[in-house]
Each structure stands twice: as structure tokens, then as C-alpha cells.
Amino acid sequence: MPDSPDAYLSEEERTELLRIARRSVERYLKNGILFSETPESGRLMAPGAAFVTLTSDDGRLRGCIGYTEAVAPLYRTIQECAVAAATEDPRFPPVTEPEVAALRFEISVLTPLFPISPGDVRIGTHGIMVSRGAHRGLLLPQVAVEYGWSPETFISNTCLKAGLPADAWKHGAAIHAFTAEVFAETE
């Protein structure tokens, strides 16, 4: 039974996904392979879209990678995204094996994307993706909260992340939103 009416995953399922994420990174850095593990909860076998965010012990971003579409079982998405966040985020050098113990893992399980008008974007509820042509940028819902952004600032920063001008959303760039169930390891 989920913890709140808005939660899709139970506390046990969240804990299992966080364990899978951490173990995936540890094993990949040690052996160079993505381990295979069947989750205890059958619901984690259902397709799911998610992002895995890694932060260092001082709270700085260390990697964040995810899928916006549910193309694989949720547990597998978490495994792949955790390893990619640790080893493939182009903004950072790969995580080293000794570093993993000090990392904090956060998971965002995403709903499907839906078109949204700028006036309907809700800070703390929506994550957004802005796209135009080959340019695409996405920011998770917690980013706007962390920086204290207004909806317009949130959309503008997502445009910048897409490699577009900050006002591209006023000139034909598409805006899609999603909600996310966000949970992290406790300190």
C-alpha cells in the first residue's frame, strides 16, 4: 500500500529501487558489467520512466541521467540510469569506486509527458521538457523548488538547457510537462 494517495510506490518498493541503483553502480565500477537482479516487487517489473540523480556529500550534483519514456521495466530503467549518471553524464568526470560510498542517490519516477501551456506550469508539481527541432532540454520538478524559480524562470532555464534562447518558449518551442514521484536515500 503506497504511503500517500499520490504515491505510486510503497516505501518498501522505493527502498528496493534505491538499493538496486546503488548496487548497480558499485558492481559496474568494480566489474564493468550491469548485474542482473529480479526485484522482489512485481510492480517494479512494469515499464517505467525515471531519472537517477547523484549528489556528493556536500550536496553538489554529481550526475543525472534518465528516460522520459517507459521503454523497459522500472527496475531496469533505474539500473541503467544509475550507471549512466555515474559514468556517462557529460558534465562530470566518471564516478570512481571510492567515491560511491559518499554519494546520495535520488530517484524520480516520471509520469508520461503531456503538452502544457506556460500559465499552467506549477512549481513543485511539474517537471518540464522544452523542445524545438533537434533541441531538447528537461528539468525535474525539484530543480525549480531548489532554486526558488517562478514558472517563467523555470521554463526559460529549461530552454537554455535545450540550447535554445531563454525566450524560445514565447516563439514556438513546445513545452511538455510531467509529474514525478521523488525519493532519496536518507542521510
N, C-alpha and C positions, 0 to 999 in steps of 0.2 A: 504494500500500500504506500503510495507516494506521501511525502511529508506534508505537502500543502496542496490545495486544489489546483494550483498552477504547475506543480511539479509532475513531470512525466516519469522520472526515475525515482526509485526508492533510495533511501540513504545507503542501503547495502549495495545497490547497483552503482551508485556514484563512487563508493569506496572501491568497488571492484574495478571500475574503469580507471580510477586514479592509480591503482596498483598495477594494472595492465600497462598504463602509459609509462610509469617509472621503470618497471621491469623490462619493457621493450627497449628503452634507451640504454639501460645498464647492460643488457645482454648484447645489444647491437654494438655498443662501443667495445665490449670485451671480445666478441666472437665474429663481428661483421655480418651477422645474419639476423633476420627478423624471426623471432621464435614463434612457434605456433602454440596457441593455448585456447582451449574451449572455455568460454565463460560459464560460470555457474548459473546465471540467469538466462533463460531462453530469450527474454526481451532484448538482450544485448546482441542477439543474432539477427535481429531485424535491421534492414537498411537504415543508415543514419548519416546525416551531415554534421560535421563538427570541426572545431579548431582546438588545437592544444597550444597553450601559451606557457613558456618557461620564463621564470624570473629568477634573478640571482638573489642571494641572501640580503643584499642591500636594496632590493625592490626594483632593480633595473631590468628592463626587458632583455631577454637573452635569446629568444626565438619564438616565432609564432607562425604556424602553418595550419591550413585546414582545407576542407572541401565544402563547397556551398551546395552540392547536390548529394543526395543519398544514393551512392552507387555501390556500396559494399556494406556488409554487416557493421553495425555501430562499433563493436569491439575492434574490428579490423581497421576501420577508419581511425580509431584512437591510436592503435599501434603504429600505423603508417605516419600519421600526423605528428606523433610524439617524436619518432625517429627523425622525420624530416625537419621538425622545429629545432632539434639538437644538431643536425648535421648539414642541412641544406638551406637555411634561411640566409639569403644573400647579404643581409645587413650585418651579419656577425660571423666571426670565425667558428668552425665547428666546436661543439662542446667536447671537453676532454673527460676521460674516465674519472679522474679525481674530482672534477667539478660537479658531477651529478649529485653527490650527497647534499650539496648546499643549494641545489635548485628547488624551486617550488613549482609544482605542476598545477595548471588550471585548465579545465575543460569547459568548452562552450558547445552544447548540443543545439544545433540550429533547426528552426522550422523551415519549410520551403520559402523561397523568395517570392515576394509579391510586389506589384507596382504600387508606388505611394506618391502622393503629392507632397511638396515641401511643407505645407501647412499642417499635414497630418503626422509628421515625424515627432515622436515622443522620446525625449531624453530619458535614459534608464530603462526603456522598454524596447525600442527598436535599435537594431544594428542596420547599417545601410551599405548598399553597393551602388556606385555610380559608374556608368559605362557610356562610352561613345566610340564607335568604330572598334579598333583593336585595344583601346584603353579601358582599363577596368581597375577600380580600387574598392576595397572593403574595409570598414572599421566595425569592430564588435560593439555592442551596446555599452559595455563598461568603459570604453575609451572616453566617450563624451562625458560621462559622470566623473571619471578620474580628473579630467581637465576643466570641468565646470563650464563646458561649452553650451551655447544656445543651439537650437536646431539649425539655424543658418550657418553658424560656425562649424558645426558637425558636418553638414553637407559640403561646405567649402573645403574643409580639410580632407574629406573623402575624395573630392575632385582632385586635389593636389596629389594625394596618394596614387590616383589613377594616372598621373602625369598630364593632367588637364589643367587649364586655368581655374583658379578658385571659383570663378563665377560661371563655369561651364553648365552648371545646373539651371542657370537662367537662360541658357542658349541652346537647349535641345538635348543635353545629356540626359540619359534615362536614370531614374532613381528607383531602386528596388529596396525593400525592407525585409527584415526577418526578426523574429524574437529568438532568444536563446536561454536555455537553462544553464546557468553558470555555476560551477562549483570548483573548489580547490582544496589542496592539502592544507591541513591546519598547521600552524607554526609550532 
